[in-house]
Amino acid sequence: MKKNQRKLYLLLIASLLVISNIGYAKIAEPNLDWSYTGNTGEQFWGQLNPAYQLCATGKNQSPVDIQKAIPQPGHSLEFHYRPLFINALQRNLSHLRSSDKKITVNHGHNLQLNFKPNRLDYISDHRERYYLRQLHFHTPSENLLNGKIFPLEIHLLHQSSTGNLAVVGIFIKPGQENSELAKLLHHLPSIKKWRHGLNGLTINLYKLLPSTKSFYSFSGSLTTPPCSEGVKWLVMAEPIAASAAQITKLKQLIGIENARSAQALNDRKIFYTVMPSIPQTKNR
């Protein structure tokens, strides 16, 4: 075989080997510089990176213990959710852009569902629309309700067209099996390190909301570094139920206790809005 032909042959073999291994390539874990325990635990977040200073110095931090809420008549919240295709399920870095700054929202410490960006799935408080971006879980619950901790809390993260963030919090308590969570758990992989697309699976987020849509609202922050403030928090007053087996499975998939401790309210007020059982919504 001539020299040039031999080089071409070896190059072709190498290319085929690379192509054949693409489908099996492991996705690297993110370079995590914070955690929930140890020397990089939450008590040290503000010291780990200059970008995380608000974790230590912020005055409007989340989560909180929801107590002594002030009734807020006339306030309302609309949920516009359709059955949604899950774009990706992952444990990797996730970013949002707020104004001209990119914010890390999830840094690999969670079970997270991403949805394709659109303008049809959103919440509205009649002043601004916040478009759905992702869903993730915390165990135990991050927010407390009159000192009570729940086994799990769902966070539905939304972002407005101007970059403002809003989080809908939903407590999960032990009870009957949850049909929407059952669909999700049936498709979840059991391995600990993954980035996974759930082809063809849709989830109806409206069915993850409690039947009564009353909610608490307050100004807060992201509950993970960089702990950015100015986040609108909307925590449902009524928890939803999931079976003991479902709760155990979700905890196993999350893998760690990933709840930040309740933060001081300082001068903030928590408001309570009573909503009817049948909310105003166009997409269900």
TORNU-417022 format. One record per residue (C-alpha): x negated, y negated, z. Coordinates in steps of 0.02 Angstrom, whole numbers, plus 50000, padded with zeros to 5 digits. Each point is the difference from the previous one (the first is absolute). Example, Ala and Ser with C-alpha at 12.3 -4.5 7.8 and 13.67 -1.06 7.14 Angstrom:
BEGIN
<east = 49385&north = 50225&up = 50390>;
<east = 49931&north = 49828&up = 49967>;
This chain:
BEGIN
<east = 50000&north = 50000&up = 50000>;
<east = 49930&north = 49831&up = 49953>;
<east = 49958&north = 49875&up = 50138>;
<east = 50138&north = 49876&up = 49957>;
<east = 50128&north = 50140&up = 49985>;
<east = 49947&north = 50069&up = 50170>;
<east = 50025&north = 49828&up = 50082>;
<east = 50171&north = 49983&up = 49920>;
<east = 50047&north = 50176&up = 50058>;
<east = 49945&north = 49966&up = 50179>;
<east = 50093&north = 49833&up = 50001>;
<east = 50159&north = 50087&up = 49940>;
<east = 49987&north = 50133&up = 50136>;
<east = 49974&north = 49867&up = 50134>;
<east = 50151&north = 49902&up = 49938>;
<east = 50109&north = 50156&up = 50004>;
<east = 49946&north = 50036&up = 50178>;
<east = 50045&north = 49825&up = 50055>;
<east = 50170&north = 50009&up = 49915>;
<east = 50039&north = 50171&up = 50072>;
<east = 49967&north = 49936&up = 50176>;
<east = 50102&north = 49840&up = 49992>;
<east = 50159&north = 50086&up = 50059>;
<east = 49912&north = 50069&up = 50152>;
<east = 49904&north = 49847&up = 50055>;
<east = 50024&north = 49958&up = 50184>;
<east = 50055&north = 49824&up = 50039>;
<east = 49879&north = 49920&up = 50120>;
<east = 50063&north = 49944&up = 50168>;
<east = 49999&north = 49811&up = 50022>;
<east = 49857&north = 49922&up = 50096>;
<east = 50093&north = 49972&up = 50163>;
<east = 49929&north = 49869&up = 50116>;
<east = 50139&north = 50006&up = 50130>;
<east = 50103&north = 50130&up = 50088>;
<east = 50123&north = 50020&up = 50142>;
<east = 49878&north = 50072&up = 50127>;
<east = 49818&north = 49992&up = 50052>;
<east = 49875&north = 49864&up = 49957>;
<east = 50103&north = 49943&up = 49851>;
<east = 50168&north = 50009&up = 50090>;
<east = 50126&north = 49861&up = 50009>;
<east = 49919&north = 49913&up = 50149>;
<east = 49847&north = 49970&up = 49888>;
<east = 50086&north = 49956&up = 49835>;
<east = 49967&north = 49814&up = 50018>;
<east = 49813&north = 50031&up = 50021>;
<east = 49976&north = 50121&up = 49855>;
<east = 50016&north = 49878&up = 49857>;
<east = 50018&north = 49810&up = 49990>;
<east = 50154&north = 50030&up = 49893>;
<east = 50082&north = 50089&up = 50147>;
<east = 49987&north = 49857&up = 50126>;
<east = 50189&north = 49978&up = 50011>;
<east = 50012&north = 50174&up = 50075>;
<east = 49921&north = 49925&up = 50156>;
<east = 50046&north = 49815&up = 49992>;
<east = 50170&north = 49999&up = 49913>;
<east = 50150&north = 49937&up = 50097>;
<east = 50134&north = 50077&up = 49888>;
<east = 49945&north = 50180&up = 49995>;
<east = 50099&north = 50160&up = 49971>;
<east = 50068&north = 50118&up = 50060>;
<east = 50101&north = 49937&up = 50148>;
<east = 50115&north = 50063&up = 50137>;
<east = 50172&north = 49939&up = 49943>;
<east = 50088&north = 49928&up = 50153>;
<east = 50116&north = 49854&up = 50044>;
<east = 50050&north = 49971&up = 49820>;
<east = 50097&north = 49841&up = 49961>;
<east = 50163&north = 50024&up = 49902>;
<east = 49989&north = 49921&up = 49827>;
<east = 50175&north = 49985&up = 49926>;
<east = 50012&north = 49957&up = 49817>;
<east = 49835&north = 50083&up = 49956>;
<east = 50011&north = 50149&up = 49882>;
<east = 49894&north = 50123&up = 49904>;
<east = 50041&north = 50086&up = 49836>;
<east = 49921&north = 50165&up = 49944>;
<east = 49987&north = 50027&up = 49814>;
<east = 49928&north = 50175&up = 49980>;
<east = 50026&north = 50129&up = 49864>;
<east = 49946&north = 50182&up = 50002>;
<east = 49814&north = 49975&up = 49965>;
<east = 49866&north = 50101&up = 49915>;
<east = 49848&north = 50021&up = 50111>;
<east = 49851&north = 49937&up = 49902>;
<east = 49864&north = 50066&up = 50116>;
<east = 49974&north = 50074&up = 50169>;
<east = 49830&north = 49962&up = 50071>;
<east = 49879&north = 49974&up = 50143>;
<east = 49886&north = 49878&up = 49910>;
<east = 49974&north = 49813&up = 49998>;
<east = 50151&north = 49894&up = 49957>;
<east = 49999&north = 49813&up = 49966>;
<east = 50124&north = 49860&up = 49981>;
<east = 49962&north = 49826&up = 49936>;
<east = 50065&north = 49861&up = 50111>;
<east = 49981&north = 49830&up = 49918>;
<east = 49819&north = 50002&up = 49941>;
<east = 49939&north = 50128&up = 50127>;
<east = 50000&north = 50188&up = 49984>;
<east = 50060&north = 50086&up = 50158>;
<east = 49965&north = 50179&up = 50047>;
<east = 50167&north = 50068&up = 50060>;
<east = 49957&north = 50181&up = 50029>;
<east = 49822&north = 50060&up = 50025>;
<east = 50016&north = 50187&up = 49995>;
<east = 50076&north = 50031&up = 50172>;
<east = 50174&north = 50042&up = 49943>;
<east = 50125&north = 50099&up = 49899>;
<east = 50053&north = 49878&up = 49866>;
<east = 50121&north = 50002&up = 49853>;
<east = 49974&north = 49875&up = 49860>;
<east = 50137&north = 49944&up = 49882>;
<east = 49984&north = 49926&up = 49827>;
<east = 50016&north = 49810&up = 50013>;
<east = 50167&north = 49934&up = 49937>;
<east = 50124&north = 49860&up = 50033>;
<east = 50151&north = 50112&up = 50030>;
<east = 49958&north = 50071&up = 50172>;
<east = 49989&north = 49866&up = 50131>;
<east = 50068&north = 49927&up = 50160>;
<east = 50072&north = 49825&up = 50013>;
<east = 50034&north = 49883&up = 50145>;
<east = 50084&north = 49874&up = 49882>;
<east = 49844&north = 49891&up = 50005>;
<east = 49875&north = 50114&up = 49917>;
<east = 49992&north = 50169&up = 49915>;
<east = 49869&north = 50125&up = 50055>;
<east = 49962&north = 50138&up = 49876>;
<east = 49965&north = 50178&up = 50057>;
<east = 49818&north = 50055&up = 49990>;
<east = 49972&north = 50151&up = 50113>;
<east = 50060&north = 50108&up = 50143>;
<east = 49890&north = 50069&up = 50138>;
<east = 50017&north = 50084&up = 50170>;
<east = 49931&north = 49970&up = 50174>;
<east = 49998&north = 50122&up = 50145>;
<east = 50049&north = 49958&up = 50131>;
<east = 50103&north = 49846&up = 49958>;
<east = 49901&north = 49838&up = 49999>;
<east = 50142&north = 49886&up = 50051>;
<east = 50088&north = 50039&up = 50164>;
<east = 50183&north = 49971&up = 50040>;
<east = 50025&north = 49943&up = 50180>;
<east = 49844&north = 50095&up = 50047>;
<east = 50053&north = 50159&up = 49909>;
<east = 49878&north = 50087&up = 49883>;
<east = 50069&north = 50108&up = 49858>;
<east = 49910&north = 50151&up = 49924>;
<east = 49983&north = 49916&up = 49829>;
<east = 50030&north = 49835&up = 49913>;
<east = 50021&north = 49968&up = 49814>;
<east = 49935&north = 49838&up = 49927>;
<east = 50070&north = 49940&up = 49833>;
<east = 49880&north = 49870&up = 49935>;
<east = 50064&north = 49862&up = 49885>;
<east = 49922&north = 49850&up = 49916>;
<east = 50080&north = 49844&up = 49927>;
<east = 49952&north = 49920&up = 49836>;
<east = 49906&north = 49868&up = 50100>;
<east = 49897&north = 50130&up = 50093>;
<east = 50094&north = 50000&up = 50166>;
<east = 50014&north = 50169&up = 50087>;
<east = 50151&north = 50077&up = 50086>;
<east = 50006&north = 50167&up = 50091>;
<east = 50158&north = 50097&up = 50040>;
<east = 49970&north = 50112&up = 50151>;
<east = 50107&north = 50156&up = 50029>;
<east = 49985&north = 50103&up = 50159>;
<east = 50016&north = 50189&up = 49988>;
<east = 50073&north = 50097&up = 50147>;
<east = 50024&north = 50190&up = 50024>;
<east = 50167&north = 50064&up = 49938>;
<east = 50077&north = 50078&up = 49845>;
<east = 49897&north = 50038&up = 49845>;
<east = 49978&north = 49852&up = 49884>;
<east = 50044&north = 50045&up = 49820>;
<east = 49889&north = 49869&up = 49918>;
<east = 49850&north = 50044&up = 50107>;
<east = 50033&north = 50183&up = 49960>;
<east = 49979&north = 49965&up = 49814>;
<east = 49837&north = 49912&up = 50033>;
<east = 49929&north = 50128&up = 50120>;
<east = 50041&north = 50139&up = 49877>;
<east = 49881&north = 49922&up = 49873>;
<east = 49859&north = 49942&up = 50112>;
<east = 49831&north = 50087&up = 49985>;
<east = 49929&north = 50079&up = 50156>;
<east = 49819&north = 49951&up = 49971>;
<east = 49930&north = 49855&up = 50100>;
<east = 49904&north = 49905&up = 49866>;
<east = 50102&north = 49961&up = 49847>;
<east = 50071&north = 49877&up = 49879>;
<east = 50152&north = 50079&up = 49925>;
<east = 50135&north = 49954&up = 49874>;
<east = 50172&north = 50071&up = 50033>;
<east = 50059&north = 50028&up = 49822>;
<east = 50187&north = 49989&up = 49981>;
<east = 50038&north = 49972&up = 50184>;
<east = 50114&north = 49856&up = 50042>;
<east = 50046&north = 49939&up = 50172>;
<east = 50150&north = 49896&up = 50049>;
<east = 49935&north = 49874&up = 50125>;
<east = 50176&north = 49941&up = 50035>;
<east = 50030&north = 50170&up = 50081>;
<east = 49851&north = 49970&up = 50114>;
<east = 50086&north = 49848&up = 50074>;
<east = 50113&north = 50019&up = 50152>;
<east = 50188&north = 49988&up = 49970>;
<east = 50010&north = 49837&up = 50098>;
<east = 49886&north = 49868&up = 49926>;
<east = 49979&north = 49888&up = 50153>;
<east = 49819&north = 49948&up = 50019>;
<east = 49871&north = 49906&up = 50102>;
<east = 49891&north = 49870&up = 49916>;
<east = 49840&north = 49911&up = 50051>;
<east = 49841&north = 49929&up = 49926>;
<east = 49851&north = 50115&up = 50011>;
<east = 49850&north = 50074&up = 49911>;
<east = 49934&north = 50153&up = 49915>;
<east = 49971&north = 50133&up = 50132>;
<east = 49832&north = 50052&up = 49926>;
<east = 49844&north = 49898&up = 49958>;
<east = 49990&north = 49862&up = 49944>;
<east = 50157&north = 49971&up = 50107>;
<east = 50056&north = 49859&up = 49885>;
<east = 50140&north = 49895&up = 50075>;
<east = 50154&north = 49921&up = 49922>;
<east = 50085&north = 50169&up = 49971>;
<east = 50190&north = 50003&up = 50017>;
<east = 50053&north = 50147&up = 50108>;
<east = 50174&north = 50075&up = 49988>;
<east = 50021&north = 50148&up = 50117>;
<east = 50161&north = 50100&up = 49990>;
<east = 50090&north = 50005&up = 50167>;
<east = 50067&north = 50176&up = 49977>;
<east = 49876&north = 50144&up = 49977>;
<east = 50026&north = 50138&up = 49873>;
<east = 49990&north = 50184&up = 50046>;
<east = 49884&north = 50138&up = 49940>;
<east = 49985&north = 50179&up = 50061>;
<east = 49864&north = 50052&up = 50120>;
<east = 49921&north = 50103&up = 49860>;
<east = 49998&north = 49850&up = 49882>;
<east = 49923&north = 49888&up = 50132>;
<east = 49866&north = 50129&up = 50037>;
<east = 49961&north = 50021&up = 49814>;
<east = 49983&north = 49813&up = 49971>;
<east = 49885&north = 49984&up = 50150>;
<east = 49892&north = 50141&up = 49933>;
<east = 49988&north = 49918&up = 49828>;
<east = 49953&north = 49832&up = 50075>;
<east = 49867&north = 50093&up = 50098>;
<east = 49967&north = 49871&up = 50137>;
<east = 50093&north = 49883&up = 50115>;
<east = 49999&north = 49843&up = 49894>;
<east = 50096&north = 49875&up = 50104>;
<east = 49927&north = 49835&up = 50056>;
<east = 50045&north = 49947&up = 50176>;
<east = 50139&north = 49873&up = 50028>;
<east = 49933&north = 49822&up = 49991>;
<east = 50042&north = 49847&up = 50106>;
<east = 50149&north = 49898&up = 49940>;
<east = 49923&north = 49836&up = 50057>;
<east = 50123&north = 49863&up = 49948>;
<east = 50094&north = 50103&up = 49872>;
<east = 50186&north = 50036&up = 50008>;
<east = 50085&north = 50160&up = 49944>;
<east = 50169&north = 49983&up = 49917>;
<east = 50142&north = 50126&up = 49987>;
<east = 50122&north = 50002&up = 49855>;
<east = 50158&north = 50106&up = 50002>;
<east = 50039&north = 50074&up = 49830>;
<east = 50151&north = 50103&up = 49944>;
<east = 49987&north = 50186&up = 49967>;
<east = 50028&north = 49969&up = 49814>;
<east = 49867&north = 49874&up = 49946>;
<east = 49999&north = 49888&up = 49848>;
<east = 49899&north = 50089&up = 49869>;
<east = 50012&north = 50027&up = 49813>;
<east = 49881&north = 50145&up = 49973>;
<east = 50035&north = 50165&up = 50083>;
